[in-house]
Amino acid sequence: MQWPWRARLRRRVLVNLKDDATQALRGVLWNQRGRWFVLRQADLLKLGAEPTPLDGEVIVHVTNIAFYQELP
């Protein structure tokens, strides 16, 4: 089943996660494959800590996304 909406690709985004409200991901939304977001150049943001760079691609299922925002 295809997810009913498509995000704008090649934009920097902030992805807030459902499973842990103290963590978020920031990166370039490289691709959306069905119900999966693919981020590149991603950082893990934790409440009260410095951003942690993540290697490679980060893949997040849309059921784990509380919301996402495009960054300027």
C-alpha positions in Angstrom: 0.0 0.0 0.0 1.4 3.4 -1.0 1.4 6.1 1.7 -1.2 8.8 0.7 1.2 11.8 0.8 4.7 12.5 -0.5 7.1 14.7 1.3 9.3 17.1 -0.7 12.6 15.4 -1.4 16.1 16.8 -1.1 15.1 19.2 1.7 16.5 19.4 5.2 14.0 18.1 7.7 13.5 17.5 11.4 11.7 14.3 12.1 10.1 13.9 15.6 9.7 10.2 16.6 6.8 8.6 18.3 8.7 5.9 20.2 10.8 8.4 22.1 9.8 12.0 22.4 13.2 13.0 23.7 14.8 12.1 20.4 14.6 13.5 16.8 16.4 13.1 13.6 17.7 16.0 11.4 18.9 15.4 7.9 18.2 15.6 4.2 15.1 13.7 3.1 16.7 11.8 0.3 13.9 9.5 -0.7 10.5 8.2 0.3 10.0 4.6 -0.6 6.4 3.6 0.1 6.0 4.0 3.9 9.7 4.6 4.6 11.6 7.9 4.8 15.3 7.8 3.8 17.5 10.4 5.4 21.1 11.3 4.5 23.6 13.5 6.4 21.5 12.8 9.5 22.1 13.8 13.1 20.5 12.2 16.1 19.2 14.9 18.4 18.7 14.0 22.1 17.2 16.3 24.7 20.1 18.0 26.6 22.9 16.6 24.4 24.9 17.7 21.4 23.8 16.4 18.0 25.3 13.0 17.1 26.2 12.5 13.4 25.0 9.2 11.9 26.8 7.3 9.2 25.1 6.3 5.9 21.4 6.4 5.3 18.8 6.4 8.1 15.5 4.7 7.3 12.4 5.6 9.4 9.0 4.0 9.0 6.1 6.5 8.9 4.3 4.8 11.7 7.2 6.0 14.0 7.0 9.6 12.8 5.0 11.9 15.1 5.6 14.8 12.7 8.2 16.2 10.5 9.2 19.8 9.5 11.1 21.2 6.6 14.0 23.3 7.7 15.1 26.6 6.0 
